[in-house]
Amino acid sequence: MRRRKPAGVSTGLAAVELLAAAPPGEVAELHRAIEDDGGKVLAVYREPFGGRWLLMAALPIEKVEPTPYQRNLSETHVRRLEAVIGKLGRFLDPIIAVRAPQAGTARYWTPNGHHRLSAMKTLGAKSITAIVVPEAAAAYQILALNTEKAHNLREKALEVIRMYKELARLDSATEETYALEFEEPAFITLGLCYEERPRFSGGAYHPVLKRVDQFMKGSLRTALEARQARAKTVLALDDLVAQKVEALKARGLTSPYLKSFVVARVNPIRFRPKEAEPLSFDETFDRMTKAAGKLNPDTIRIDDLARSGGAPDEGG
């Protein structure tokens, strides 16, 4: 992949401009709130690209927690961070945080820093440095902000559906309103599949869903019902595909790509001409279900599997 060239014109703020203005009232109010919560604001400044206000602060570590809808911790990654921080004797990478008052007790949510926070708590730290974002919406921008540890497909999808359900409870926005936060429609449908079936092989279906799954109209609450119906359709196909996989195994065909191979075999858009009319989700999965039902495992040869590619199946 070729690297993009630097933009031909400058943008954002010069270094001397980051502090060259008085912060607005809501930032000053957040400054007071942090210190009332037992924290200490170290700096108030504007970030250099968009010029939005931020606060660098030391927060009481007991008042900081991950957003409630993000991925589970990787114990291996946390242990590694604990060892590195302990060995260096320094914590140099501030987390991102937003203030989220709950039932009169102020809490700080971090959409980017779950592993670092856990490591610091295990090491017995009293406080943690954080870049506090005044806009609470940053708590929902997990996928865009979280560069701490690369997400796999299951983690992305589960974070998205947890976030989706929380947002559906809070307001009547649409899926497109949170297009940045959800990243792509397929993650919503896959998230529901993973919730229902933790060992679901989402990687086999993701290439298809990326092509045919679209953001839905209407409120999140309304769209959630349609999403659940889509997830049931995908899982029903997965049941049928699993039967074919077992039949292939019974014939002695073994490969880490068996499920991906069967899904690719029944995928109607795999070789569909670009100029052809796009298929909808319903059309695509209806065709895939019919094709999977007709697939005869006895006609599959070992050479067919050898030529197949894709990611190894994640689940059963």
Summary of the structure (lengths in Angstrom):
residues: 316
radius of gyration: 23.8
end to end distance: 33.7
largest distance: 74.1
contacts: 903
relative contact order: 0.09
helix: 50%
strand: 12%
